[in-house]
Amino acid sequence: MSENNEYSFYAAVVKSFKKAAEFTKWDKGLLEQISACNAVYRMRFPVKKEDGSIEVIEAYRVQHSHHKTPCKGGIRFSMAVNQDEVMALAALMTYKCAIVNVPFGGGKGGIKIDPKKYTPYELEKITRRYTSELIKKNFIGPAVDVPAPDYGTGEREMAWIVDTYAAMHTHDIDAAGCVTGKPVSQGGVRGRKEATGLGVFYGLKEVLSMEEEMSKRGLTPGVAGKRIVIQGLGNVGYHSAKFFRDAGAVIVGVAEYEGSISKPDGIHVDELLEFRKRTGSILNFPSAVNLENNKAALELDCDVLIPAALENVIDGENAPRIKAKIVGEAANGPLTPEADEILLQKGVLVVPDMYLNAGGVTVSYFEWLKNLSHVRYGRMEKRFNENMNARILQEIEDLTGKKVNESSKTFINHGADEVELVYSGLEETMITATREIMAEWKANDHIPDMRTAAYVVAINKVATTYAELGIFP
């Protein structure tokens, strides 16, 4: 199944699932059903390139669980795409959605291409053909399976998908809900682009506020002053770094595929991104030190390490050299099971991917709800709230005989718009999920780590859904 005989991502997910299942009360058959992938669609289709040649494209869509529908999960464009990876990511989506109380089953898609080697026209043809293949087998739709962006894809590709779907479903008033991560002009929601990175920030911020966990690792509670290393300056890594820096943390190291750098007094991520756009590399960034290779930053002395790129970057070989006290898995599967065990023995707190990077799917859920309701968040109540706030403020001024200064008045009178409501909903989601996982962990002394506790929470929620339905499909 895997194209890499040494490591199976899906097997690693199943191993973590089985480890956690021992701490639950559910029937063995039901646990097997929850763990298994319900449907795997492997396809090949031809695409004519601009030079006239024909290329056969390999692609996948996996629906891991139908305990709730629609299924939900991104589509990635990468040469690393294979059936094993897509199955693993779909399974993680099931558990992720359960933990953050998003009513979807897990899904995932992938096209085995290097998007840099195709023209925009060719990428559009590939994306639209992939979408039509999904439509043929009923693997896409607002009530069936809702894709989203992932590694190598973004708003542009989602716009192509929704246009293709809508053109073939002209009587579906909810067609815009067939995919999320769309441009705002095509039914997208404000705040979606930064959602995963912001979710990572909110989740880790809540962990960092827990005095007991921090004292175990010799840290003080709070974000301010924490030394952060980021691996990956893509959408997730950049926004994670930006929100941490804005909150007073210090970005002491950054790794990218071309190399890694360190700067103990702090890296300004916007300046680094601009430098990289200009030079094509993060190396030789002013006042920073170039490290020996692109994994060296992972081993820097820091408080929080955030791997935000691809899977398996921390393994049995380099895990012993990790100096971070907390690892926040912004990427999917950045630690191998061997690395997990080594870091556990070292007392490192690993905040698991399966909920920490759920910001994307959480805000995708908000976008899907927006598409089904056909109304922008804040449109119905923003002006009412502003008028009511102004009236209350006026009454207070009249009663006290004192005037509020203009800047305070503007702040108090303000009514929330869409992006503020999205941020608020995401913060609530990540705080609630973090506390649920920590509560499960503390309630059972035998649960070894936060990842296992997260799986226990997910398994209990999915199993409860099946039990309450009274069916075990």
SEMAR-292548 format. One record per residue (C-alpha): y, x, z; residue in one letter. Coordinates in nm, 3 decimals. Example, Ala and Ser with C-alpha at 12.3 -4.5 7.8 and 13.67 -1.06 7.14 Angstrom:
% SEMAR-292548
    north     east       up  dotor
   -0.450    1.230    0.780      A
   -0.106    1.367    0.714      S
END
This chain:
% SEMAR-292548
    north     east       up  dotor
    0.000    0.000    0.000      M
    0.244    0.272    0.095      S
    0.335    0.535   -0.159      E
    0.347    0.784    0.126      N
    0.002    0.837    0.272      N
    0.138    1.017    0.579      E
    0.353    0.732    0.705      Y
    0.351    0.355    0.668      S
    0.671    0.184    0.777      F
    0.493   -0.152    0.792      Y
    0.211   -0.005    1.003      A
    0.475    0.131    1.243      A
    0.629   -0.217    1.277      V
    0.285   -0.371    1.338      V
    0.211   -0.100    1.597      K
    0.532   -0.186    1.785      S
    0.449   -0.557    1.758      F
    0.100   -0.509    1.905      K
    0.240   -0.294    2.183      K
    0.478   -0.574    2.281      A
    0.225   -0.855    2.228      A
    0.026   -0.725    2.526      E
    0.313   -0.837    2.749      F
    0.302   -1.197    2.621      T
    0.077   -1.494    2.698      K
    0.015   -1.616    2.341      W
   -0.317   -1.677    2.165      D
   -0.448   -1.385    1.959      K
   -0.465   -1.595    1.642      G
   -0.105   -1.710    1.678      L
    0.008   -1.351    1.733      L
   -0.177   -1.249    1.417      E
    0.003   -1.526    1.225      Q
    0.342   -1.415    1.354      I
    0.272   -1.052    1.259      S
    0.139   -1.117    0.907      A
    0.353   -1.141    0.591      C
    0.326   -1.495    0.453      N
    0.409   -1.419    0.089      A
    0.450   -1.099   -0.115      V
    0.591   -1.125   -0.468      Y
    0.556   -0.809   -0.675      R
    0.704   -0.827   -1.022      M
    0.770   -0.619   -1.332      R
    1.011   -0.714   -1.605      F
    1.163   -0.539   -1.909      P
    1.533   -0.465   -1.949      V
    1.699   -0.340   -2.267      K
    1.945   -0.062   -2.187      K
    2.271    0.006   -2.367      E
    2.117    0.292   -2.567      D
    1.863    0.047   -2.710      G
    1.565    0.170   -2.504      S
    1.352   -0.070   -2.300      I
    1.269    0.003   -1.938      E
    1.015   -0.182   -1.724      V
    1.162   -0.250   -1.378      I
    0.951   -0.277   -1.062      E
    1.079   -0.519   -0.797      A
    0.971   -0.711   -0.485      Y
    1.053   -1.008   -0.266      R
    0.866   -1.063    0.061      V
    0.880   -1.374    0.280      Q
    0.743   -1.261    0.612      H
    0.766   -1.583    0.813      S
    0.810   -1.954    0.745      H
    0.833   -2.062    1.110      H
    1.194   -2.144    1.024      K
    1.340   -2.183    0.678      T
    1.511   -2.059    0.472      P
    1.389   -1.701    0.480      C
    1.664   -1.443    0.501      K
    1.695   -1.078    0.411      G
    1.876   -0.830    0.193      G
    1.801   -0.684   -0.149      I
    1.811   -0.307   -0.182      R
    1.837   -0.094   -0.496      F
    1.662    0.236   -0.430      S
    1.396    0.463   -0.576      M
    1.232    0.455   -0.230      A
    1.154    0.084   -0.265      V
    0.784    0.002   -0.241      N
    0.572   -0.283   -0.110      Q
    0.512   -0.123    0.228      D
    0.884   -0.075    0.293      E
    0.981   -0.427    0.185      V
    0.707   -0.583    0.400      M
    0.824   -0.382    0.702      A
    1.188   -0.477    0.653      L
    1.096   -0.845    0.607      A
    0.900   -0.840    0.933      A
    1.192   -0.680    1.116      L
    1.416   -0.957    0.977      M
    1.193   -1.224    1.137      T
    1.219   -1.058    1.478      Y
    1.588   -0.980    1.433      K
    1.678   -1.341    1.350      C
    1.475   -1.466    1.646      A
    1.645   -1.231    1.893      I
    1.999   -1.325    1.787      V
    1.914   -1.697    1.763      N
    1.973   -1.726    1.388      V
    1.743   -2.002    1.254      P
    1.588   -1.812    0.963      F
    1.248   -1.665    0.883      G
    1.243   -1.302    0.776      G
    1.256   -1.196    0.413      G
    1.343   -0.885    0.212      K
    1.379   -0.779   -0.148      G
    1.403   -0.457   -0.341      G
    1.436   -0.321   -0.693      I
    1.302    0.028   -0.756      K
    1.597    0.185   -0.936      I
    1.865    0.445   -0.873      D
    2.179    0.235   -0.930      P
    2.386    0.547   -1.004      K
    2.186    0.598   -1.325      K
    2.278    0.262   -1.479      Y
    2.598    0.124   -1.625      T
    2.754   -0.185   -1.463      P
    2.637   -0.387   -1.764      Y
    2.278   -0.267   -1.718      E
    2.288   -0.335   -1.342      L
    2.410   -0.687   -1.415      E
    2.122   -0.747   -1.657      K
    1.870   -0.616   -1.403      I
    2.016   -0.826   -1.119      T
    2.032   -1.145   -1.323      R
    1.679   -1.097   -1.455      R
    1.551   -1.034   -1.102      Y
    1.724   -1.354   -0.990      T
    1.566   -1.556   -1.270      S
    1.223   -1.418   -1.174      E
    1.283   -1.531   -0.814      L
    1.387   -1.876   -0.938      I
    1.068   -1.911   -1.144      K
    0.850   -1.870   -0.834      K
    1.082   -2.063   -0.597      N
    1.167   -1.746   -0.405      F
    1.539   -1.818   -0.381      I
    1.750   -2.118   -0.280      G
    1.975   -2.234    0.006      P
    1.682   -2.414    0.171      A
    1.410   -2.168    0.066      V
    1.509   -1.800    0.068      D
    1.861   -1.658    0.094      V
    1.909   -1.290   -0.004      P
    2.201   -1.068    0.096      A
    2.332   -0.716    0.029      P
    2.146   -0.410    0.150      D
    2.126   -0.042    0.062      Y
    2.263    0.007   -0.293      G
    2.397   -0.347   -0.333      T
    2.715   -0.532   -0.239      G
    2.947   -0.820   -0.320      E
    2.929   -0.760   -0.696      R
    2.552   -0.798   -0.712      E
    2.562   -1.107   -0.488      M
    2.820   -1.264   -0.722      A
    2.581   -1.209   -1.016      W
    2.297   -1.367   -0.820      I
    2.491   -1.681   -0.718      V
    2.623   -1.724   -1.073      D
    2.271   -1.701   -1.218      T
    2.130   -1.942   -0.960      Y
    2.414   -2.195   -1.002      A
    2.380   -2.187   -1.380      A
    2.013   -2.287   -1.346      M
    2.075   -2.546   -1.070      H
    2.375   -2.736   -1.200      T
    2.311   -3.041   -0.978      H
    2.275   -2.845   -0.652      D
    2.601   -2.895   -0.463      I
    2.492   -2.629   -0.211      D
    2.411   -2.364   -0.476      A
    2.663   -2.119   -0.323      A
    2.434   -2.101   -0.019      G
    2.154   -1.936   -0.220      C
    2.284   -1.590   -0.128      V
    2.524   -1.439    0.125      T
    2.749   -1.135    0.121      G
    2.941   -1.281   -0.173      K
    3.308   -1.215   -0.251      P
    3.533   -1.458   -0.061      V
    3.642   -1.610   -0.393      S
    3.276   -1.699   -0.462      Q
    3.211   -1.864   -0.125      G
    3.184   -1.552    0.091      G
    3.313   -1.534    0.447      V
    3.583   -1.304    0.578      R
    3.440   -1.032    0.802      G
    3.102   -1.003    0.627      R
    3.160   -0.653    0.487      K
    3.214   -0.489    0.827      E
    2.974   -0.722    1.010      A
    2.677   -0.487    1.057      T
    2.891   -0.197    1.179      G
    3.089   -0.428    1.406      L
    2.765   -0.572    1.545      G
    2.644   -0.218    1.621      V
    2.969   -0.158    1.808      F
    2.949   -0.484    2.007      Y
    2.582   -0.426    2.098      G
    2.633   -0.066    2.210      L
    2.955   -0.157    2.389      K
    2.759   -0.407    2.599      E
    2.488   -0.149    2.674      V
    2.754    0.108    2.765      L
    2.908   -0.140    3.010      S
    2.584   -0.160    3.213      M
    2.645    0.060    3.517      E
    2.280    0.093    3.615      E
    2.167    0.214    3.272      E
    2.461    0.453    3.243      M
    2.411    0.607    3.587      S
    2.045    0.683    3.499      K
    2.177    0.900    3.216      R
    2.469    1.057    3.397      G
    2.732    0.853    3.213      L
    3.018    0.638    3.332      T
    3.038    0.278    3.205      P
    3.261    0.197    2.907      G
    3.328    0.316    2.551      V
    3.641    0.525    2.609      A
    3.576    0.899    2.590      G
    3.213    0.870    2.480      K
    3.110    1.139    2.231      R
    2.957    0.981    1.920      I
    2.758    1.129    1.630      V
    2.720    0.917    1.316      I
    2.455    0.977    1.051      Q
    2.557    0.808    0.725      G
    2.909    0.721    0.611      L
    2.811    0.414    0.411      G
    2.932    0.066    0.496      N
    2.746    0.046    0.829      V
    2.811    0.402    0.945      G
    3.177    0.399    0.851      Y
    3.254    0.072    1.026      H
    3.051    0.168    1.334      S
    3.249    0.493    1.358      A
    3.581    0.318    1.294      K
    3.534    0.053    1.565      F
    3.418    0.314    1.817      F
    3.713    0.541    1.744      R
    3.956    0.248    1.768      D
    3.808    0.172    2.113      A
    3.872    0.524    2.240      G
    3.543    0.701    2.166      A
    3.539    1.049    2.009      V
    3.346    1.105    1.684      I
    3.218    1.460    1.734      V
    2.980    1.481    1.437      G
    2.902    1.320    1.102      V
    2.602    1.369    0.874      A
    2.570    1.272    0.508      E
    2.319    1.361    0.238      Y
    2.528    1.662    0.123      E
    2.548    1.812    0.472      G
    2.682    1.763    0.823      S
    2.990    1.863    1.021      I
    3.103    1.881    1.383      S
    3.445    1.866    1.548      K
    3.434    1.842    1.930      P
    3.792    1.713    1.960      D
    3.720    1.423    1.726      G
    3.692    1.331    1.358      I
    3.927    1.073    1.209      H
    3.680    0.875    0.997      V
    3.940    0.731    0.759      D
    4.071    1.080    0.686      E
    3.713    1.206    0.640      L
    3.631    0.924    0.399      L
    3.945    0.997    0.197      E
    3.857    1.369    0.195      F
    3.507    1.291    0.071      R
    3.638    1.068   -0.208      K
    3.869    1.348   -0.316      R
    3.622    1.639   -0.295      T
    3.284    1.469   -0.325      G
    3.164    1.604    0.009      S
    3.228    1.590    0.384      I
    3.178    1.968    0.400      L
    3.485    2.188    0.459      N
    3.674    1.901    0.623      F
    3.984    2.058    0.786      P
    3.925    2.192    1.140      S
    3.558    2.087    1.131      A
    3.257    2.320    1.137      V
    2.996    2.298    0.862      N
    2.643    2.277    1.004      L
    2.333    2.436    0.852      E
    2.187    2.120    0.692      N
    2.230    1.743    0.665      N
    2.011    1.676    0.972      K
    2.177    1.930    1.202      A
    2.438    1.681    1.331      A
    2.156    1.471    1.476      L
    2.090    1.753    1.723      E
    2.450    1.790    1.845      L
    2.530    1.749    2.213      D
    2.667    1.393    2.240      C
    2.650    1.074    2.443      D
    2.556    0.834    2.163      V
    2.378    0.910    1.835      L
    2.401    0.642    1.567      I
    2.164    0.693    1.271      P
    2.308    0.455    1.009      A
    2.133    0.557    0.686      A
    1.767    0.534    0.586      L
    1.443    0.525    0.786      E
    1.244    0.810    0.946      N
    1.535    1.053    0.998      V
    1.419    1.126    1.353      I
    1.050    1.216    1.371      D
    0.803    1.412    1.580      G
    0.946    1.741    1.450      E
    1.316    1.704    1.540      N
    1.297    1.448    1.826      A
    1.245    1.721    2.092      P
    1.583    1.870    1.991      R
    1.782    1.545    2.018      I
    2.047    1.588    2.290      K
    2.198    1.238    2.281      A
    2.155    1.024    2.591      K
    2.159    0.700    2.388      I
    2.037    0.641    2.032      V
    2.171    0.329    1.862      G
    1.959    0.239    1.559      E
    2.215    0.112    1.309      A
    1.971    0.177    1.022      A
    1.633    0.011    0.983      N
    1.352    0.224    1.126      G
    1.538    0.555    1.173      P
    1.283    0.665    1.437      L
    0.912    0.713    1.377      T
    0.671    0.597    1.653      P
    0.617    0.964    1.747      E
    0.993    1.013    1.791      A
    1.005    0.698    2.003      D
    0.747    0.839    2.244      E
    0.917    1.178    2.268      I
    1.262    1.029    2.336      L
    1.112    0.791    2.594      L
    0.964    1.088    2.781      Q
    1.306    1.257    2.770      K
    1.474    0.953    2.924      G
    1.678    0.872    2.613      V
    1.774    0.505    2.584      L
    1.688    0.386    2.232      V
    1.877    0.067    2.142      V
    1.649   -0.080    1.873      P
    1.738   -0.160    1.513      D
    1.571   -0.500    1.519      M
    1.864   -0.647    1.704      Y
    2.139   -0.382    1.699      L
    2.199   -0.409    1.324      N
    2.178   -0.790    1.327      A
    2.554   -0.824    1.269      G
    2.496   -0.859    0.896      G
    2.247   -1.145    0.921      V
    2.453   -1.314    1.195      T
    2.766   -1.327    0.979      V
    2.548   -1.416    0.678      S
    2.439   -1.717    0.884      Y
    2.805   -1.808    0.933      F
    2.859   -1.773    0.556      E
    2.558   -1.993    0.482      W
    2.689   -2.261    0.720      L
    3.030   -2.237    0.552      K
    2.867   -2.290    0.211      N
    2.674   -2.594    0.333      L
    2.979   -2.747    0.505      S
    3.212   -2.668    0.214      H
    3.503   -2.588    0.445      V
    3.665   -2.261    0.553      R
    3.642   -2.167    0.921      Y
    3.964   -2.248    1.103      G
    4.099   -2.482    0.837      R
    4.049   -2.796    1.045      M
    4.184   -2.676    1.378      E
    4.411   -2.369    1.330      K
    4.742   -2.560    1.300      R
    4.645   -2.811    1.569      F
    4.575   -2.528    1.814      N
    4.901   -2.352    1.724      E
    5.103   -2.672    1.773      N
    4.927   -2.748    2.102      M
    4.979   -2.391    2.231      N
    5.348   -2.409    2.138      A
    5.388   -2.740    2.319      R
    5.215   -2.613    2.635      I
    5.432   -2.299    2.630      L
    5.747   -2.509    2.587      Q
    5.648   -2.726    2.886      E
    5.594   -2.413    3.100      I
    5.934   -2.273    2.997      E
    6.104   -2.605    3.076      D
    5.934   -2.630    3.418      L
    6.003   -2.269    3.522      T
    6.339   -2.225    3.355      G
    6.220   -1.888    3.221      K
    6.177   -1.780    2.859      K
    5.874   -1.593    2.723      V
    5.962   -1.297    2.499      N
    5.906   -1.338    2.125      E
    5.606   -1.104    2.091      S
    5.423   -1.281    2.376      S
    5.519   -1.619    2.233      K
    5.375   -1.526    1.892      T
    5.050   -1.410    2.057      F
    5.013   -1.723    2.273      I
    5.096   -1.963    1.990      N
    4.850   -1.804    1.749      H
    4.557   -2.015    1.626      G
    4.236   -1.838    1.521      A
    4.173   -1.787    1.151      D
    3.839   -1.733    0.978      E
    3.790   -1.361    1.041      V
    3.882   -1.395    1.409      E
    3.632   -1.677    1.454      L
    3.366   -1.473    1.275      V
    3.434   -1.171    1.499      Y
    3.423   -1.393    1.809      S
    3.092   -1.550    1.705      G
    2.944   -1.208    1.632      L
    3.057   -1.063    1.966      E
    2.906   -1.360    2.153      E
    2.580   -1.320    1.960      T
    2.543   -0.946    2.029      M
    2.635   -0.974    2.399      I
    2.389   -1.261    2.454      T
    2.108   -1.080    2.271      A
    2.166   -0.756    2.463      T
    2.154   -0.937    2.796      R
    1.838   -1.131    2.703      E
    1.658   -0.809    2.607      I
    1.771   -0.627    2.920      M
    1.667   -0.923    3.138      A
    1.318   -0.922    2.980      E
    1.292   -0.547    3.034      W
    1.395   -0.568    3.400      K
    1.164   -0.866    3.465      A
    0.853   -0.663    3.377      N
    0.819   -0.312    3.516      D
    0.535   -0.240    3.274      H
    0.748   -0.277    2.960      I
    0.820    0.087    2.874      P
    1.137    0.068    2.664      D
    1.410   -0.149    2.518      M
    1.237   -0.176    2.179      R
    0.924   -0.326    2.334      T
    1.139   -0.564    2.537      A
    1.316   -0.673    2.217      A
    0.982   -0.740    2.046      Y
    0.868   -0.944    2.348      V
    1.183   -1.158    2.324      V
    1.128   -1.207    1.949      A
    0.757   -1.289    1.982      I
    0.823   -1.544    2.255      N
    1.089   -1.721    2.049      K
    0.882   -1.735    1.728      V
    0.567   -1.840    1.916      A
    0.759   -2.109    2.104      T
    0.875   -2.254    1.772      T
    0.515   -2.279    1.651      Y
    0.399   -2.423    1.983      A
    0.671   -2.688    1.993      E
    0.592   -2.789    1.636      L
    0.228   -2.821    1.731      G
    0.123   -2.654    1.407      I
   -0.006   -2.311    1.322      F
    0.024   -2.278    0.944      P
END
